[in-house]
Amino acid sequence: MRLSLALAFLFFIGSCFGWVLELLYRNLTHRHKKWINPGFMVGPYVPLYGTGLCILYLVSRLSESRQIANPVWNHIAMLVLMAAAMTAIEYIAGILLLKVMNARLWDYSRRWGNVNGLICPLFSAIWAVMGAAYYFFVDPYILRALDWLSRNLAFSFVIGAFFGVFAIDFVYSTHLMVRIRTFAREKNVVVRYEELKAYFKAGRENGR
């Protein structure tokens, strides 16, 4: 099966599953205790997780080449690489939103060792744990899912439909973010996007 189709499939799975994880995490840990749609897009997907799953899959394939002969050190190297890659993705996405859109989707400013409030040792450790879970437990199922996809290529229609909806949502959400950026620059502020959505949701509920 072509690598591009495999990565598209993984992006689809990771984005949707990541949305569920973020939704549960934010509801359980944040003070407003409301079901707030995570991320900057309207639909039920978080591209950061989709990209992350693709990276984890590609890194896992590196372990098969046995660049490090000792299997224990080979596993350790893969886990370190996964944690570093996921942390890098989080930082790049965060800094782009902050510098280009004047918006924050997450804020680790109160966490020890944070960098610009976008990454911190605690969440790098969480990425490492998630990478280990993927490497040792999830990757075999991913390989089976890709094998199934290779034998049921008609399902690629669903993937295509997902990316069609995703593209429309991305354009709409980016347009909305640009409007928010204009406001933020005029007021010389950084918009905390999740708090903004919580504010609008509370306003709608109170207006009923």
Contacts in CASP RR format, 6 or more apart in sequence:
PFRMAT RR
TARGET T0000
AUTHOR 0000-0000-0000
METHOD contacts of the structure
MODEL  1
MRLSLALAFLFFIGSCFGWVLELLYRNLTHRHKKWINPGFMVGPYVPLYG
TGLCILYLVSRLSESRQIANPVWNHIAMLVLMAAAMTAIEYIAGILLLKV
MNARLWDYSRRWGNVNGLICPLFSAIWAVMGAAYYFFVDPYILRALDWLS
RNLAFSFVIGAFFGVFAIDFVYSTHLMVRIRTFAREKNVVVRYEELKAYF
KAGRENGR
1 146 0 8 1.000
1 149 0 8 1.000
1 150 0 8 1.000
5 149 0 8 1.000
5 156 0 8 1.000
5 159 0 8 1.000
6 57 0 8 1.000
6 146 0 8 1.000
6 149 0 8 1.000
7 54 0 8 1.000
7 57 0 8 1.000
8 159 0 8 1.000
8 160 0 8 1.000
8 163 0 8 1.000
9 145 0 8 1.000
9 146 0 8 1.000
9 149 0 8 1.000
9 156 0 8 1.000
9 159 0 8 1.000
10 50 0 8 1.000
10 53 0 8 1.000
10 54 0 8 1.000
10 57 0 8 1.000
10 142 0 8 1.000
11 47 0 8 1.000
11 50 0 8 1.000
11 51 0 8 1.000
11 53 0 8 1.000
11 54 0 8 1.000
12 50 0 8 1.000
12 159 0 8 1.000
12 162 0 8 1.000
12 163 0 8 1.000
13 50 0 8 1.000
13 53 0 8 1.000
13 145 0 8 1.000
14 49 0 8 1.000
14 50 0 8 1.000
14 52 0 8 1.000
14 53 0 8 1.000
15 45 0 8 1.000
15 46 0 8 1.000
15 47 0 8 1.000
15 49 0 8 1.000
15 50 0 8 1.000
15 166 0 8 1.000
16 44 0 8 1.000
16 45 0 8 1.000
17 49 0 8 1.000
17 53 0 8 1.000
18 45 0 8 1.000
18 46 0 8 1.000
18 49 0 8 1.000
18 50 0 8 1.000
19 38 0 8 1.000
19 43 0 8 1.000
19 44 0 8 1.000
19 45 0 8 1.000
19 46 0 8 1.000
19 49 0 8 1.000
20 44 0 8 1.000
21 49 0 8 1.000
22 38 0 8 1.000
22 39 0 8 1.000
22 46 0 8 1.000
22 49 0 8 1.000
23 35 0 8 1.000
23 36 0 8 1.000
23 37 0 8 1.000
23 38 0 8 1.000
26 36 0 8 1.000
26 38 0 8 1.000
26 194 0 8 1.000
27 33 0 8 1.000
27 34 0 8 1.000
27 35 0 8 1.000
27 36 0 8 1.000
30 36 0 8 1.000
30 194 0 8 1.000
32 195 0 8 1.000
32 198 0 8 1.000
32 202 0 8 1.000
34 198 0 8 1.000
34 201 0 8 1.000
34 202 0 8 1.000
36 194 0 8 1.000
36 197 0 8 1.000
36 198 0 8 1.000
36 201 0 8 1.000
37 43 0 8 1.000
37 44 0 8 1.000
37 197 0 8 1.000
38 46 0 8 1.000
38 105 0 8 1.000
38 194 0 8 1.000
39 46 0 8 1.000
39 105 0 8 1.000
39 193 0 8 1.000
39 194 0 8 1.000
40 97 0 8 1.000
40 103 0 8 1.000
40 105 0 8 1.000
40 173 0 8 1.000
40 177 0 8 1.000
40 193 0 8 1.000
41 47 0 8 1.000
41 166 0 8 1.000
41 169 0 8 1.000
41 170 0 8 1.000
41 173 0 8 1.000
42 169 0 8 1.000
42 172 0 8 1.000
42 173 0 8 1.000
43 165 0 8 1.000
43 169 0 8 1.000
45 166 0 8 1.000
48 89 0 8 1.000
48 90 0 8 1.000
48 93 0 8 1.000
51 89 0 8 1.000
52 85 0 8 1.000
52 86 0 8 1.000
52 89 0 8 1.000
53 134 0 8 1.000
55 82 0 8 1.000
55 85 0 8 1.000
55 86 0 8 1.000
55 89 0 8 1.000
56 82 0 8 1.000
56 85 0 8 1.000
56 86 0 8 1.000
56 131 0 8 1.000
56 134 0 8 1.000
56 135 0 8 1.000
56 139 0 8 1.000
57 139 0 8 1.000
57 142 0 8 1.000
59 78 0 8 1.000
59 81 0 8 1.000
59 82 0 8 1.000
59 85 0 8 1.000
60 78 0 8 1.000
60 134 0 8 1.000
60 135 0 8 1.000
60 139 0 8 1.000
62 78 0 8 1.000
62 81 0 8 1.000
63 74 0 8 1.000
63 75 0 8 1.000
63 78 0 8 1.000
63 135 0 8 1.000
66 74 0 8 1.000
67 74 0 8 1.000
67 77 0 8 1.000
68 74 0 8 1.000
68 77 0 8 1.000
75 135 0 8 1.000
78 135 0 8 1.000
79 128 0 8 1.000
79 131 0 8 1.000
79 132 0 8 1.000
79 135 0 8 1.000
80 128 0 8 1.000
82 127 0 8 1.000
82 128 0 8 1.000
82 131 0 8 1.000
82 132 0 8 1.000
82 134 0 8 1.000
82 135 0 8 1.000
83 124 0 8 1.000
83 125 0 8 1.000
83 127 0 8 1.000
83 128 0 8 1.000
83 131 0 8 1.000
86 124 0 8 1.000
86 127 0 8 1.000
86 130 0 8 1.000
86 131 0 8 1.000
87 119 0 8 1.000
87 123 0 8 1.000
87 124 0 8 1.000
87 127 0 8 1.000
90 118 0 8 1.000
90 119 0 8 1.000
90 123 0 8 1.000
90 127 0 8 1.000
91 115 0 8 1.000
91 116 0 8 1.000
91 118 0 8 1.000
91 119 0 8 1.000
94 104 0 8 1.000
94 105 0 8 1.000
94 106 0 8 1.000
94 118 0 8 1.000
95 116 0 8 1.000
95 118 0 8 1.000
97 103 0 8 1.000
97 104 0 8 1.000
97 105 0 8 1.000
98 104 0 8 1.000
98 116 0 8 1.000
98 118 0 8 1.000
98 190 0 8 1.000
100 181 0 8 1.000
101 177 0 8 1.000
101 178 0 8 1.000
101 180 0 8 1.000
101 181 0 8 1.000
101 184 0 8 1.000
102 180 0 8 1.000
102 181 0 8 1.000
102 184 0 8 1.000
102 185 0 8 1.000
102 189 0 8 1.000
102 190 0 8 1.000
102 191 0 8 1.000
103 177 0 8 1.000
103 180 0 8 1.000
103 181 0 8 1.000
103 184 0 8 1.000
103 190 0 8 1.000
103 191 0 8 1.000
103 192 0 8 1.000
103 193 0 8 1.000
104 190 0 8 1.000
104 191 0 8 1.000
104 192 0 8 1.000
104 193 0 8 1.000
105 193 0 8 1.000
105 194 0 8 1.000
106 118 0 8 1.000
106 194 0 8 1.000
107 117 0 8 1.000
107 192 0 8 1.000
108 114 0 8 1.000
108 117 0 8 1.000
108 118 0 8 1.000
108 119 0 8 1.000
108 120 0 8 1.000
108 122 0 8 1.000
108 123 0 8 1.000
109 117 0 8 1.000
111 117 0 8 1.000
111 120 0 8 1.000
111 121 0 8 1.000
111 122 0 8 1.000
111 123 0 8 1.000
112 120 0 8 1.000
112 121 0 8 1.000
112 122 0 8 1.000
113 120 0 8 1.000
113 121 0 8 1.000
114 120 0 8 1.000
149 155 0 8 1.000
149 156 0 8 1.000
180 191 0 8 1.000
180 193 0 8 1.000
180 196 0 8 1.000
183 191 0 8 1.000
184 190 0 8 1.000
184 191 0 8 1.000
END
